[in-house]
């Protein structure tokens, strides 16, 4: 950021820490997901919207390989349908100094029953533009990760706009965190599309949509099946996410997940 000055105001210095209730922890253990109604302050939420808009305005020109559309081939032109930015903390290190981050890490530590300081994290931002924002199909986050390692992790997702089933709130399948990693493929069975989807349909009639006001947050296990709807509204749906995990452990035997290798090859082959 030092060589790219912006008009963004400094991070507001606010303090607010939330307590994690036993009910929240219990719901995470039973269902594989939970939520809190609020995780940050109004002042900080306003600042995070400025950061978010500034980063998405840069697109590939400013962010390189860390910006891409999750729902279309890497080199597709035209309008993005589900753009993602990886590791925004590399551009804006203050994201790690926020009430949002501290509360998210404390909740993740409680859900994982690990000390705060043992958790590593990385962030991403996913945009779902009005009217054209693509669905995120049913998937498990662990399907994206190294099949040679095991993980003790939790994913946090915070909308910067109010979310419901019409603009892409998170929808989870309770209890699905007890499943193995299911067979996935890249969306449309094209490894040049980053997003993953499960291959065989599952019964999602018991799925729970978590409507939230801006600044609320969901937490989910890396094997919990989840999805988000298209954005059918004229409203924006901006979301910041972070993964919290202890150091991954190498497995004696690598799991069989051919979509991971196919996707990595396509990712590495991208031309900008
Ligand atoms: Ni996911």
Boltz pocket constraint, residues with backbone or C-beta under 6 A from the ligand:
constraints:
  - pocket:
      binder: B
      contacts: [[A, 139], [A, 140], [A, 141], [A, 226]]
      max_distance: 6.0
